[in-house]
Amino acid sequence: MTSTSELEQLAEIELEKENEEEEEDQSVTDAPSLPPSSTVSPDPSHPYYDVARHGIIQVCGDDNYGRKLIIFSSCCLPPSHQLNHRRLLEYLKFTLDQYVEMDYILVYFHHGLRSSNKPSVKWLREAYSEFDRKYKKNLKTLYVVHPTNFIRILWNIFKPLISHKFGKKLTYVNYLAELRDHLNYEQLVVPPDVLRHDEKLRAAQRGGAPPAVKTPPPRPPLPTQQFGVSLQYIREKNREAVIPPVVRQTVAYLKEKGLRTEGIFRRSARVQLIKDVQKLYNLGKPVDFDQYADVHVPAVILKTFLRELPEPLLTFRVYSAVQDILTGCVCCPSGVESSLRVSRCKQIVESLPEHHFIVTKFLLCFLHTVSQESIVNKMSPSNLACVFGVNLVWPRHGSISLSALMPINVFTEILIEHFHTVFGSRGPAAQVTP
């Protein structure tokens, strides 16, 4: 029987062998991969700036079924002597603490882990032991992308520590294309080194240049389509209804039966169920949420509808203004600063096109109502903002970086908490309230 120490030695040998094979193909230095250009450098005042600046950990919004996506990129790890791994563990927990109360997904990009930058096996053991049930219970899947023999040996080392239930959450992904079946791939922050490595693997698999990814020509949407089409399209095909049927029906159901559900909007639902409901909506067929006996189904459907809009509900053009919401006013007393932020949020919202404003007001009115039951449902304006922020506004190009999340969440929290102040002045004739 192979001992743990022998397995550790074998893992180290395997990693060195993998590194040598890569070095035969290209010149590799100890310098880590630069984060993708779509990420934004964190503020130097960030409590973990020394770690965050490397772009090792990114939060990329939600997956196709409303679960937060958190990325760990090994190729962004600097050499071990340049990074305090204890701080890295604390930063990872600091990031996860914001999301572990809701369902979430971890994507681990293994490529780029080297003998020079890898944490020790002792550190990995410490990390696993510190990630108690709080972190593990709502983790739905851990995707390990581009696994190698090193990973498989490591798995044998940790097998005695890992529960069968947690082990079932592990999914190996050999090529990036496989992630498209599970996640909103366009949202992922994929380092350039990982993209290049994936191309090399696909070329080797085919024995030549990477095959061109064939995408079928887009089909015109059905007249009854609800998901993945613009608000304008939905309005034109639904007798000029200003509130999209999906939003109106999910909000009505949740207002009646979900306001006092603890963790509403934080849980996911069965993937096949969500696909089935989406199909019914897209075919123009009636949806009866009672038959699913799960209040989280309409909650996920509402988030999915918002996330699949071609343009975010709050439009692309407000993204930069939202990112600036935390700047300025540093010399103001906190009360004045808060008041100025509310006023700025009001200006941003009032600049929306009328139809977007009407739907936004309808949705935020409902979220304000949800927050008023937070003693029971545990969904304060801050918690709701963590869930909905990335589903209301995102950049035209690239993904939302970890550093871009805070202003989005603060902005969304203000819209929910100060709903009457933010939305009180502008009252279009066609506006509807839930």
ZIHU-V159244 format. One record per pair of residues at least 4 apart in sequence whose ideal C-beta (glycine too) atoms are under 6 Angstrom apart, sorted by sequence separation. I is the first residue (numbers start at 1). J is the second residue. D is the distance in Angstrom with one decimal. If there is no record, write none. Layout:
BEGIN
i={I | I}
j={J | J}
d={D | D}
END
This chain:
BEGIN
i={2 | 35 | 42 | 48 | 49 | 62 | 63 | 78 | 96 | 119 | 131 | 133 | 147 | 158 | 162 | 179 | 190 | 221 | 225 | 229 | 234 | 243 | 245 | 247 | 251 | 254 | 263 | 269 | 300 | 311 | 314 | 318 | 332 | 352 | 356 | 360 | 373 | 379 | 384 | 385 | 388 | 400 | 405 | 413 | 414 | 418 | 419 | 420 | 427 | 2 | 23 | 44 | 78 | 99 | 113 | 162 | 173 | 180 | 190 | 206 | 235 | 243 | 269 | 280 | 292 | 311 | 332 | 352 | 374 | 379 | 46 | 63 | 173 | 179 | 203 | 258 | 374 | 394 | 42 | 203 | 280 | 306 | 415 | 202 | 221 | 329 | 60 | 289 | 370 | 42 | 234 | 277 | 371 | 390 | 59 | 60 | 199 | 329 | 58 | 371 | 223 | 57 | 39 | 56 | 367 | 389 | 35 | 56 | 226 | 389 | 55 | 56 | 54 | 176 | 386 | 389 | 54 | 273 | 277 | 385 | 388 | 147 | 269 | 274 | 142 | 269 | 321 | 385 | 141 | 142 | 143 | 144 | 145 | 269 | 385 | 267 | 136 | 141 | 143 | 318 | 68 | 269 | 382 | 381 | 384 | 85 | 100 | 261 | 265 | 100 | 103 | 105 | 111 | 246 | 264 | 381 | 51 | 67 | 68 | 69 | 70 | 71 | 72 | 73 | 74 | 75 | 105 | 106 | 107 | 108 | 109 | 110 | 253 | 381 | 51 | 67 | 75 | 79 | 80 | 103 | 258 | 57 | 67 | 74 | 79 | 85 | 89 | 100 | 257 | 74 | 96 | 51 | 77 | 35 | 315 | 33 | 63 | 33 | 48 | 32 | 254 | 32 | 253 | 371 | 32 | 313 | 250 | 368 | 30 | 367 | 227 | 250 | 364 | 368 | 250 | 226 | 227 | 364 | 226 | 225 | 224 | 246 | 224 | 361 | 345 | 365 | 366 | 345 | 365 | 358 | 362 | 322 | 342 | 362 | 67 | 349 | 358 | 319 | 354 | 319 | 342 | 346 | 350 | 345 | 314 | 33 | 313 | 314 | 342 | 228 | 230 | 316 | 112 | 227 | 312 | 326 | 312 | 325 | 111 | 307 | 323 | 109 | 306 | 322 | 325 | 30 | 111 | 322 | 325 | 303 | 322 | 19 | 16 | 15 | 8 | 260 | 264 | 259 | 251 | 262 | 263 | 264 | 75 | 242 | 260 | 261 | 262 | 260 | 71 | 73 | 75 | 243 | 63 | 64 | 63 | 265 | 231 | 61 | 60 | 60 | 60 | 18 | 58 | 14 | 15 | 14 | 11 | 14 | 11 | 10 | 11 | 7 | 7 | 7 | 4 | 36 | 36 | 33 | 33 | 102 | 103 | 101 | 103 | 255 | 251 | 242 | 243 | 67 | 66 | 65 | 65 | 65 | 189 | 187 | 66 | 66 | 62 | 61 | 60 | 61 | 59 | 58 | 59 | 38 | 38 | 40 | 42 | 39 | 40 | 40}
j={6 | 39 | 46 | 52 | 53 | 66 | 67 | 82 | 100 | 123 | 135 | 137 | 151 | 162 | 166 | 183 | 194 | 225 | 229 | 233 | 238 | 247 | 249 | 251 | 255 | 258 | 267 | 273 | 304 | 315 | 318 | 322 | 336 | 356 | 360 | 364 | 377 | 383 | 388 | 389 | 392 | 404 | 409 | 417 | 418 | 422 | 423 | 424 | 431 | 7 | 28 | 49 | 83 | 104 | 118 | 167 | 178 | 185 | 195 | 211 | 240 | 248 | 274 | 285 | 297 | 316 | 337 | 357 | 379 | 384 | 52 | 69 | 179 | 185 | 209 | 264 | 380 | 400 | 49 | 210 | 287 | 313 | 422 | 210 | 229 | 337 | 69 | 298 | 379 | 52 | 244 | 287 | 381 | 400 | 70 | 71 | 210 | 340 | 71 | 384 | 237 | 72 | 55 | 73 | 384 | 408 | 55 | 76 | 246 | 409 | 76 | 77 | 76 | 198 | 409 | 412 | 78 | 297 | 301 | 409 | 412 | 172 | 294 | 300 | 169 | 296 | 348 | 412 | 169 | 170 | 171 | 172 | 173 | 297 | 413 | 296 | 166 | 171 | 173 | 348 | 99 | 300 | 413 | 413 | 416 | 119 | 134 | 295 | 299 | 135 | 138 | 140 | 146 | 281 | 299 | 416 | 87 | 103 | 104 | 105 | 106 | 107 | 108 | 109 | 110 | 111 | 141 | 142 | 143 | 144 | 145 | 146 | 289 | 417 | 88 | 104 | 112 | 116 | 117 | 140 | 295 | 95 | 105 | 112 | 117 | 123 | 127 | 138 | 295 | 113 | 135 | 91 | 117 | 76 | 356 | 75 | 105 | 76 | 91 | 76 | 298 | 77 | 298 | 416 | 78 | 360 | 298 | 416 | 79 | 416 | 278 | 301 | 415 | 419 | 302 | 281 | 282 | 419 | 282 | 282 | 283 | 305 | 284 | 423 | 411 | 433 | 434 | 414 | 434 | 428 | 432 | 393 | 414 | 434 | 140 | 422 | 431 | 393 | 428 | 395 | 418 | 422 | 426 | 422 | 392 | 112 | 392 | 393 | 421 | 308 | 310 | 396 | 193 | 308 | 393 | 407 | 394 | 407 | 194 | 391 | 407 | 194 | 391 | 407 | 410 | 116 | 197 | 408 | 411 | 391 | 411 | 114 | 115 | 115 | 121 | 373 | 377 | 373 | 366 | 377 | 378 | 379 | 191 | 358 | 376 | 377 | 378 | 377 | 189 | 191 | 193 | 362 | 183 | 184 | 184 | 387 | 355 | 187 | 187 | 188 | 189 | 148 | 189 | 149 | 150 | 150 | 150 | 153 | 153 | 153 | 154 | 153 | 156 | 157 | 157 | 189 | 191 | 191 | 193 | 266 | 267 | 266 | 268 | 434 | 434 | 430 | 432 | 268 | 268 | 268 | 271 | 274 | 399 | 399 | 300 | 303 | 307 | 390 | 399 | 400 | 402 | 402 | 405 | 398 | 399 | 401 | 403 | 401 | 403 | 404}
d={4.9 | 4.5 | 4.4 | 5.1 | 5.8 | 5.3 | 4.9 | 4.2 | 5.2 | 4.0 | 4.2 | 5.3 | 4.3 | 5.4 | 5.4 | 5.1 | 5.3 | 3.8 | 4.9 | 4.3 | 5.7 | 5.5 | 5.8 | 6.0 | 6.0 | 3.8 | 5.7 | 5.4 | 6.0 | 6.0 | 5.3 | 5.7 | 4.2 | 4.4 | 6.0 | 6.0 | 5.0 | 4.9 | 5.8 | 5.1 | 5.7 | 5.0 | 5.9 | 5.9 | 5.4 | 5.3 | 5.8 | 5.2 | 5.9 | 5.6 | 5.1 | 5.4 | 5.1 | 5.0 | 5.2 | 5.2 | 4.8 | 4.6 | 5.6 | 5.6 | 5.9 | 4.5 | 5.7 | 4.5 | 4.6 | 5.9 | 4.3 | 4.2 | 5.5 | 5.3 | 5.2 | 5.3 | 5.9 | 5.5 | 5.8 | 5.1 | 4.5 | 5.6 | 5.8 | 4.8 | 5.1 | 5.8 | 5.6 | 4.4 | 5.0 | 4.3 | 4.3 | 4.9 | 5.6 | 4.3 | 4.7 | 5.9 | 4.8 | 5.8 | 5.5 | 5.9 | 4.8 | 5.3 | 4.4 | 5.9 | 5.3 | 5.8 | 5.4 | 5.9 | 5.4 | 4.2 | 2.8 | 4.6 | 5.1 | 4.6 | 4.9 | 5.9 | 5.1 | 4.6 | 5.7 | 4.0 | 6.0 | 5.8 | 5.5 | 4.6 | 5.7 | 4.8 | 5.9 | 5.6 | 5.4 | 4.8 | 5.1 | 3.9 | 5.5 | 5.2 | 5.2 | 5.3 | 4.6 | 4.7 | 3.9 | 4.6 | 5.8 | 5.6 | 5.2 | 5.3 | 4.6 | 4.8 | 5.3 | 4.8 | 5.5 | 4.8 | 5.8 | 5.2 | 5.1 | 5.3 | 5.0 | 5.7 | 4.7 | 5.8 | 5.7 | 4.1 | 5.2 | 4.5 | 4.1 | 5.3 | 5.4 | 5.0 | 4.9 | 4.6 | 5.6 | 5.9 | 5.3 | 4.7 | 4.7 | 5.1 | 5.1 | 5.1 | 4.9 | 4.0 | 5.4 | 5.5 | 2.4 | 4.9 | 5.8 | 5.3 | 4.4 | 5.5 | 5.1 | 4.5 | 5.3 | 5.1 | 5.3 | 5.8 | 5.8 | 3.9 | 5.8 | 4.4 | 4.2 | 6.0 | 5.8 | 3.9 | 5.4 | 5.5 | 4.1 | 5.3 | 5.7 | 5.8 | 4.9 | 5.5 | 4.7 | 5.7 | 4.2 | 5.5 | 4.8 | 4.9 | 5.3 | 5.5 | 5.2 | 3.9 | 4.2 | 4.2 | 6.0 | 5.6 | 5.7 | 5.2 | 5.9 | 4.5 | 3.1 | 4.9 | 6.0 | 5.4 | 4.6 | 4.6 | 5.8 | 5.7 | 5.7 | 5.6 | 5.8 | 5.9 | 5.7 | 5.7 | 5.0 | 5.7 | 5.4 | 5.1 | 5.0 | 4.7 | 5.1 | 5.6 | 5.0 | 5.9 | 5.3 | 4.3 | 5.8 | 4.8 | 5.5 | 4.4 | 5.5 | 4.9 | 5.1 | 5.1 | 5.4 | 4.8 | 5.3 | 4.9 | 5.2 | 4.9 | 4.3 | 5.8 | 6.0 | 5.1 | 4.5 | 5.9 | 5.0 | 5.4 | 4.8 | 5.3 | 5.5 | 5.8 | 5.1 | 5.8 | 5.4 | 4.9 | 4.8 | 5.6 | 6.0 | 6.0 | 5.2 | 5.2 | 4.7 | 5.9 | 5.3 | 5.8 | 5.6 | 5.0 | 4.4 | 5.5 | 4.7 | 5.5 | 5.9 | 4.7 | 5.7 | 4.9 | 4.7 | 5.6 | 5.5 | 5.5 | 4.3 | 4.8 | 4.6 | 4.6 | 5.5 | 5.9 | 4.3 | 5.5 | 5.5 | 5.9 | 5.8 | 4.8 | 6.0 | 5.4 | 5.8 | 4.8 | 4.0 | 3.5 | 5.7 | 5.9 | 4.2 | 6.0 | 4.9 | 5.0 | 5.4 | 5.1 | 5.5 | 5.3 | 5.5 | 5.4 | 4.9 | 5.3 | 4.5 | 4.4 | 5.9 | 4.0 | 5.2 | 5.5 | 5.0 | 5.2 | 5.8 | 2.8 | 5.2 | 4.6 | 4.2 | 4.0 | 4.8 | 5.3}
END
